[in-house]
């Protein structure tokens, strides 16, 4: 069956990822499925997302403008859920992006917010189509 099986993100600071990503993933419906000294796994919808450290990292900061991952987009449900996540995000290590165009930075028919964490990862929080 086609579909996404998993994504593994290498991170430099596991405790920071546990705090920032853990908060966001819980808010969009993921469940913590594994936690060990070098990482965590979160599951939702039959796929999983793993954060892990590696001695092979070439930088402590993710550059979403370089070749590779630009951002991950998450379904959040109703527009009110997106608004609540965006309002709470700064208290959890996430900086809102494109605020001058929120919630339609992706176009007039796309209700979403974009966030960047302290390590430079970007997440898009998407509302259900109305």
Secondary structure as GFF3:
##gff-version 3
##sequence-region A 1 130
A	DSSP	beta_strand	6	10	.	.	.	ID=ss1
A	DSSP	alpha_helix	14	27	.	.	.	ID=ss2
A	DSSP	beta_strand	31	36	.	.	.	ID=ss3
A	DSSP	beta_strand	39	44	.	.	.	ID=ss4
A	DSSP	beta_strand	47	52	.	.	.	ID=ss5
A	DSSP	beta_strand	72	77	.	.	.	ID=ss6
A	DSSP	alpha_helix	79	88	.	.	.	ID=ss7
A	DSSP	three_ten_helix	89	92	.	.	.	ID=ss8
A	DSSP	beta_strand	94	97	.	.	.	ID=ss9
A	DSSP	three_ten_helix	99	101	.	.	.	ID=ss10
A	DSSP	beta_strand	112	117	.	.	.	ID=ss11
A	DSSP	beta_strand	122	127	.	.	.	ID=ss12
###
